[in-house]
Amino acid sequence: MLALGFAVGLTACSDAGPGQGTGEGGDDEADALRLGRVHLVLSTPEPEPEPEPEVDGGTDDAFELTARFAMVRGLDEEFVRARADMPELLEDMLSPGQCAVESALWPTDLDDIPAEPGHELVLVDAGDLEVQLGETRLDVPLSLVPDLLPYMSGVEYAYFSESSPALDEADQVVVAAAGGQSDDLPPFSVDSPLPDAIDLSYTAEDLASLDDDALVLRWNARLADGDRDDAEAEAFGMRLTPLSGGVGGEPLGDDLLCVVSDLGQTRLELGYLRTLGFAADADAVRIEASRTRASLFDVGAWAGTELVIERRDAISMPLR
């Protein structure tokens, strides 16, 4: 997805740093675009007919954390976000009630920009990085970025596990880094609450709505301050994957991405979805929902670095 996984505006920084150009703090450094994102995802697996037991001392939720701090010269921001895997968040691109084919939102076939003097995309080392989930601390490994482009270099952080530590809904996520080798990227520590669990579901009555050509789905609504109406509810992202051969079948055609209001239930008209490219002959649909908390923090020259904490859940339902 959703990334279902999606940016709250990432900004350029005007602070000068050591570098090339006109001596110390030259114009090259001052004009560099800096983009940063720390992205943590907790994914609840789709229910199985015979679910496996939970992992001892943890849960069967998959856990993933990535972090990248990019310094850019001479390249378009959209291109950089695609290449550095920091796309805009879905909720910032669509309004509640809107859907779109994924390729229309996050192009994956961008032509590579030819290497020219002044083109540079460097992913910067932020030092040792760790994440704390509940009572558990995890070190996030550092690795060289793939050698995809002649002007792209540096390091990135990535951690993946098929299970996450046991968590309480009140737990905070804390991410801390020891800092890079220059003052441009000093040590930092940021935290965020976990988004609420989603718990996708549907009822026999919801399935009956298919006779009216409507897809109805339910989940655990997020109502932070009592009951809220449509206008006040936060956005909620979904990925719809049409399936051939019923529940558990093979993907068919293009995925659709939708944003709805986080009110615990939605009704999507299948006729509308088909006009956007949803496969008309699909027998079932897999829905992956994403609830996201996004915030900005400043660290050295990386003003407006993004912290994204995401909860995902998935379910499949028949369409016939």
C-alpha positions, -999 to 999 in steps of 0.1 A, spaced: 0 0 0 -8 11 12 22 9 16 -15 8 13 14 21 26 13 72 15 32 119 30 23 146 53 43 173 34 80 167 34 99 199 31 132 212 18 156 227 43 174 259 38 201 253 65 236 253 50 259 224 59 295 215 51 300 206 15 311 216 -19 304 249 -36 315 283 -23 336 271 7 321 261 40 284 260 41 283 265 3 253 271 -18 252 235 -30 244 223 5 220 251 12 200 244 -18 198 206 -13 164 191 -8 162 169 22 135 142 27 132 119 57 108 92 67 106 66 95 78 42 86 66 14 109 39 -11 99 21 -37 119 1 -61 97 -25 -85 110 -26 -116 86 -58 -125 68 -78 -151 88 -72 -187 78 -98 -214 80 -77 -231 107 -57 -203 123 -22 -211 136 -15 -206 173 0 -172 184 38 -170 187 49 -174 224 56 -140 239 43 -121 209 16 -119 183 13 -132 147 12 -96 134 40 -90 109 63 -61 119 82 -39 95 103 -7 100 121 13 73 139 46 76 156 68 50 171 102 51 177 116 16 197 145 5 189 155 -31 203 178 -58 191 183 -93 163 157 -92 125 160 -92 109 153 -58 83 129 -73 110 109 -89 130 108 -57 101 97 -36 94 68 -61 131 58 -62 137 61 -24 104 44 -15 89 75 2 57 80 -18 29 104 -6 4 89 18 -28 77 3 -49 98 26 -31 130 13 -39 121 -23 -76 112 -21 -106 125 -3 -130 102 16 -153 85 -9 -127 86 -37 -110 56 -53 -83 53 -80 -62 27 -98 -29 24 -80 -8 31 -111 -25 65 -115 -14 76 -80 20 61 -75 37 56 -109 60 26 -109 73 30 -145 90 64 -142 118 67 -167 152 69 -152 167 103 -154 201 103 -172 231 108 -151 243 144 -154 265 167 -134 246 180 -104 223 150 -101 227 134 -67 205 112 -44 223 103 -12 207 83 16 225 94 48 236 74 78 218 84 110 239 61 132 226 31 152 188 31 151 165 12 174 127 9 179 109 2 212 76 -15 211 60 -20 245 87 -36 266 108 -48 236 138 -29 221 149 -39 186 180 -28 167 172 -19 130 199 -31 106 217 -7 83 224 -17 47 237 -2 14 211 9 -10 208 -11 -42 230 1 -70 201 11 -92 213 45 -105 248 60 -110 239 90 -88 221 71 -61 241 60 -31 242 57 7 225 36 33 190 27 45 174 10 75 151 -20 72 138 -46 97 111 -72 91 97 -100 113 68 -123 108 57 -117 145 57 -86 166 62 -82 204 31 -85 226 15 -51 226 -10 -31 246 -31 -6 227 -19 21 251 18 14 242 39 41 225 63 34 197 97 50 203 123 53 175 158 66 184 190 71 164 225 78 176 231 104 149 253 106 118 289 117 115 281 153 110 259 179 128 235 178 98 219 147 113 222 147 151 209 120 175 171 120 179 143 102 197 106 104 186 75 86 197 39 81 186 9 62 199 -1 30 182 -31 34 159 -61 13 171 -65 -22 158 -89 -25 128 -106 -59 129 -123 -60 95 -155 -80 92 -188 -84 73 -222 -99 82 -247 -119 63 -267 -87 58 -236 -71 43 -233 -99 18 -270 -94 9 -261 -59 -2 -242 -75 -31 -277 -80 -47 -279 -42 -48 -244 -41 -64 -228 -27 -32 -198 -37 -12 -204 -32 25 -176 -37 51 -172 -31 88 -143 -25 112 -135 -12 147 -141 26 143 -117 51 157 -136 77 177 -111 95 198 -135 120 214 -169 104 215 -192 101 185 -181 121 155 -199 127 122 -186 122 87 -170 156 84 -150 151 116 -139 114 111 -104 108 100 -94 92 67 -90 55 63 -72 38 35 -82 6 16 -67 -16 -11 -92 -36 -31 -77 -66 -50 -102 -84 -73 -99 -122 -72 -106 -149 -97 -118 -183 -84 -135 -170 -52 -120 -163 -18 -84 -174 -18 -82 -172 -56 -57 -154 -79 -55 -116 -83 -74 -104 -114 -67 -71 -130 -57 -38 -113 -59 -30 -76 -80 -1 -66 -70 23 -37 -98 40 -18 -101 64 11 -132 64 33 -142 80 66 -131 61 97 -166 55 110 -166 17 113 -185 9 82 -185 18 45 -206 11 14 -188 12 -20 -209 10 -51 -195 -17 -74 -207 1 -105 -185 30 -95 -155 8 -88 -159 -9 -122 -158 24 -140 -124 30 -124 -110 -4 -136 -121 -29 -110 -125 -63 -128 -162 -69 -137 -158 -107 -137 -142 -109 -102 -156 -136 -80 -142 -122 -48 -123 -93 -34 -94 -90 -9 -96 -59 12 -65 -46 30 -73 -16 53 -47 8 67 -51 31 97 -22 56 99 -8 81 124 16 105 107 35 133 123 65 156 115 96 162 135 128 182 129 163 166 132 192 188 122 190 198 86 161 174 80 132 197 89 98 181 84 110 145 87 80 122 88 71 95 114 44 72 100 29 44 122 6 22 104 -18 -7 114 -30 -30 86 -57 -57 85 -70 -78 56 -101 -99 48 -115 -115 17 -152 -117 8 -171 -133 -21 -188 -112 -47 -211 -139 -61 
